[in-house]
């Protein structure tokens, strides 16, 4: 297999994590060659505006492997954020290059404020996009033809992708890996980086707690934090409405307007996502996991889990637990002195 080539644009005062985070995710993506040997799925390059090393906002220095004047053919081009890209001279040079380079590139993505360079080309006009929450209003003002979605962790519109602040670039990279090589490779990369892969199954991915908190009005902010931290508590519409100081009818209507789902669906999603996390990191019984996230019994938990994720809790654990079976057997032997 020939690795897919990923190119990161490099420039003075770029954000180091916007480059290094996604780059490490791509570098962690490996698959078997069919003969028991692991092969890297991607070849990562940094495309500099010049051949000289450039200094990022944090002071870390990167050395380009190519320049925009002689860049290789890329499968995917990623534009990281950074204050340097908002410099008129750099922005103009980047936008001119991107206008031509994107024509022969399968995918183009911006990380965080990298959207300033990509939006300046006009290629995103009429498309759905996102960026770091602190810059969303400014980007929308400067580029009014964009369809800004400030609450999304990342957004895909055609062959163009955009992501929120810094670490959201890792989430985007993992989604691109899954898009190319499937969930098993993406999950392996996520485990290697000790980050948790959460996908809704569609073209967008959201970090559930982040989405809920950023979507929250002031009235709901504390309620959502309480719900996230107390999954075993009573969460009927009536009890949640009391906490929000609303009537049950008002609460149901306003909650659905804010989060796009009913309180019951929201609560079940919250509990199932937490259960999924606990299944990967803790060697406890299914019954204990069910009880620890607020389900009344293991049977109802299994049905809800299978309905949502199309896999049983036991099968999910066997495939995605952070410690494999052989490691667990070895640990048990050491524990018992064998």
SVG drawing of the C-alpha trace seen along z (x, -y; Angstrom):
<svg xmlns="http://www.w3.org/2000/svg" viewBox="-46 -43 62 63">
<polyline fill="none" stroke="black" stroke-width="0.4" points="0.0,0.0 1.3,-3.5 0.7,-5.8 -1.6,-8.8 0.3,-12.0 -0.9,-14.6 0.5,-18.1 0.5,-20.7 1.0,-24.3 3.8,-25.9 4.3,-29.6 5.7,-32.0 3.6,-32.2 1.5,-29.1 0.0,-27.3 2.3,-24.3 -0.5,-22.0 -2.6,-22.6 0.2,-20.9 1.6,-18.4 -1.7,-17.1 -3.3,-16.0 0.2,-15.0 0.6,-12.6 -2.9,-11.1 -2.0,-10.4 1.3,-9.0 -0.4,-6.7 -2.7,-5.2 -1.3,-1.8 -2.8,1.3 -1.6,4.9 -0.1,5.6 -1.7,9.1 1.6,10.7 1.6,9.8 3.6,6.5 2.2,3.1 2.3,0.3 1.8,-3.4 -1.3,-4.7 0.0,-8.2 3.1,-10.1 3.1,-13.5 4.9,-16.6 5.1,-20.2 4.9,-22.6 6.6,-25.9 6.2,-29.3 10.0,-29.1 12.7,-26.5 13.7,-28.2 12.6,-26.8 9.7,-28.7 8.9,-29.6 5.4,-28.9 3.5,-31.0 4.8,-28.9 8.4,-29.2 8.7,-25.6 10.6,-25.5 9.5,-23.4 11.6,-22.6 9.6,-22.3 10.1,-19.2 9.0,-21.1 7.9,-24.6 4.8,-25.9 6.8,-26.6 7.7,-22.9 5.1,-21.0 4.4,-17.4 1.0,-16.1 -1.2,-15.8 -4.1,-13.6 -5.1,-16.0 -4.0,-19.5 -4.4,-21.0 -4.1,-24.6 -3.3,-25.2 -4.3,-28.2 -2.1,-30.9 -1.8,-34.6 0.7,-34.7 -2.0,-33.7 -3.9,-36.9 -1.0,-39.0 -2.1,-40.5 1.1,-39.6 1.1,-35.9 -2.6,-35.6 -2.4,-36.9 0.4,-34.6 -1.3,-31.6 -4.7,-32.3 -3.1,-32.6 -1.3,-29.3 -4.4,-27.5 -6.5,-28.7 -4.3,-26.7 -3.2,-23.8 -6.7,-22.8 -7.7,-22.0 -5.7,-18.8 -6.2,-17.9 -8.8,-15.4 -9.5,-17.0 -8.8,-20.4 -9.1,-21.1 -8.6,-24.1 -7.7,-23.7 -8.9,-26.4 -8.1,-29.9 -6.6,-28.3 -9.9,-29.1 -8.7,-32.7 -6.4,-31.5 -8.9,-29.1 -11.9,-31.5 -9.8,-34.2 -9.8,-32.1 -13.6,-32.2 -13.7,-28.4 -15.8,-28.2 -18.4,-30.7 -21.9,-29.2 -20.4,-26.3 -20.9,-25.2 -17.8,-25.9 -16.6,-26.2 -13.7,-27.6 -12.5,-28.4 -15.4,-29.8 -13.5,-33.0 -13.0,-33.8 -16.3,-32.6 -18.0,-36.0 -15.0,-37.7 -14.7,-35.1 -18.5,-35.4 -18.2,-39.2 -15.1,-39.1 -16.5,-36.4 -20.3,-36.8 -20.8,-34.2 -19.8,-31.4 -22.4,-29.5 -20.8,-29.5 -21.6,-26.8 -19.8,-28.0 -20.8,-25.1 -19.6,-22.2 -16.3,-20.4 -15.8,-20.1 -17.8,-20.3 -17.6,-18.6 -19.0,-20.3 -18.1,-18.5 -14.3,-18.1 -13.8,-20.9 -13.4,-20.4 -13.0,-22.9 -12.5,-22.3 -12.7,-24.2 -9.8,-25.2 -6.5,-23.4 -7.2,-19.9 -10.3,-19.6 -7.8,-19.1 -7.0,-15.8 -10.7,-14.8 -10.9,-15.9 -7.8,-13.9 -9.3,-10.8 -12.5,-11.2 -10.5,-11.5 -8.6,-8.3 -11.9,-6.5 -13.2,-7.9 -10.2,-6.4 -9.5,-3.2 -12.4,-2.4 -13.2,-2.6 -10.7,0.1 -7.7,-1.8 -9.1,-5.1 -9.8,-3.5 -6.3,-2.0 -4.8,-5.5 -7.0,-7.0 -5.9,-4.4 -2.3,-5.0 -2.7,-8.7 -4.8,-8.0 -7.7,-10.0 -11.3,-8.7 -12.9,-8.4 -16.6,-9.5 -18.6,-9.6 -22.2,-10.2 -22.0,-8.2 -22.8,-11.1 -20.5,-13.7 -20.0,-15.7 -18.5,-14.7 -19.1,-16.5 -17.7,-16.1 -20.9,-15.5 -20.1,-17.4 -18.6,-20.2 -21.5,-20.5 -24.0,-20.5 -22.1,-23.1 -21.6,-25.5 -25.2,-25.1 -26.4,-25.9 -28.1,-29.1 -27.2,-30.6 -30.3,-28.8 -29.2,-25.4 -25.4,-25.7 -25.3,-24.6 -27.9,-22.0 -26.0,-20.3 -22.8,-20.3 -24.8,-18.7 -26.3,-16.1 -22.9,-15.2 -21.3,-14.7 -24.3,-12.9 -25.5,-10.3 -27.1,-8.1 -29.4,-10.9 -33.1,-11.1 -33.5,-12.9 -37.2,-12.9 -38.6,-16.0 -40.2,-17.0 -37.1,-16.9 -34.9,-18.6 -37.5,-21.3 -37.4,-22.0 -33.7,-22.4 -34.0,-24.8 -36.8,-26.7 -39.2,-26.1 -42.5,-24.3 -42.2,-20.8 -44.0,-22.0 -41.7,-25.1 -38.6,-23.0 -39.4,-20.3 -40.0,-22.9 -37.0,-25.1 -34.6,-22.1 -35.6,-20.6 -35.0,-24.0 -31.5,-24.3 -30.2,-20.8 -32.3,-19.4 -33.5,-16.4 -35.9,-15.6 -34.6,-15.5 -35.2,-11.7 -33.1,-11.2 -30.4,-13.6 -30.2,-11.7 -30.0,-8.3 -27.2,-9.6 -25.3,-11.0 -25.5,-7.8 -24.7,-5.5 -21.6,-7.6 -20.4,-7.5 -21.0,-3.7 -19.1,-3.3 -16.1,-5.1 -16.2,-3.0 -16.4,0.2 -13.1,-0.7 -11.1,-1.6 -12.5,0.5 -12.7,4.2 -16.0,4.3 -19.2,6.3 -21.8,5.1 -24.2,4.9 -21.9,2.6 -21.4,0.3 -25.2,0.2 -25.8,-0.8 -22.9,-3.3 -24.4,-5.4 -28.0,-5.4 -29.8,-2.4 -32.3,-0.5 -31.0,2.9 -28.5,4.6 -31.2,5.8 -32.5,2.4 -29.0,1.1 -28.0,3.9 -31.1,3.1 -30.4,-0.6 -26.7,-0.1 -27.4,2.3 -30.1,0.0 -27.8,-3.0 -24.5,-1.5 -25.7,1.7 -23.4,3.8 -23.8,5.4 -21.8,4.0 -19.8,7.2 -18.8,7.3 -17.9,3.6 -15.7,4.2 -14.0,7.2 -13.2,5.0 -12.4,1.7 -11.1,2.2 -7.9,0.3 -6.2,3.5 -6.4,6.6 -7.2,10.1 -3.6,11.3 -2.6,8.4 -5.4,9.1 -4.4,12.7 -0.8,11.7 -1.9,9.3 -4.0,12.0 -1.1,14.4 1.2,11.8 -1.4,11.0 -1.7,14.7 2.0,15.3 2.0,17.5"/>
</svg>
